[in-house]
Amino acid sequence: MLAKDDLSRLLRYTVWANHRLLRAAATMGVEDFKRDLGGSHGGVRGTLAHMMWAEHVWLERWKGLPNPPRGDESQFPTVIELRDRWAGLDEHRQAWLEGLPAEAGATVIHYRTMDGTAYQSPLERLVQHAANHSTYHRGQVLSFLRQLGVKPVSTDMLVWDREEDARALREGTPHRT
């Protein structure tokens, strides 16, 4: 079973990687941000909006709430609006996580897919799924950024670990796992 610290690690990494990607996307023009590049969710904006919406859906399910309405990328004319909305979601998810008991990973979550099909899974699997889903789509966005001439960034978990280790060393605190 994944401990609460393991769930926290996955979610902190996801936030870090998403923020790196958003900073890179912020260097492009608005037209490129909105451009449909033929991906599963269009281009940069559509894929980022999908990622954020999916993270929101999973958080609501983890909390035992119904699925929120489907998001629409047109709500985000620039990457700044998208980043600001996502930051609020990140803060909300962190507050939820902090309130969980240590053994929360084993908690069975009952939820419905967008088409209404009922499922249940342990929270630890659902958090792993959500983190993996975002990783998959970050790879797509990085490919789009390269196509648009934007300097790519690394979102590898090992890079995050190295940065966390360096931060902990500077601060004289142990690296949280």
ABEGO torsion letter per residue (X at the ends): XBBAAAAAAAAAAAAAAAAAAAAAAAABBAAAAABBAGBAAEBAAAAAAAAAAAAAAAAAAAAGBBBBBBBBAAABABAAAAAAAAAAAAAAAAAAAAABBAAAAABBBBBBBAAGBBBBBBAAAAAAAAAAAAAAAAAAAAAAAAAAGBBBBBABAAAAAAAAAAAAAAAGBBBBX
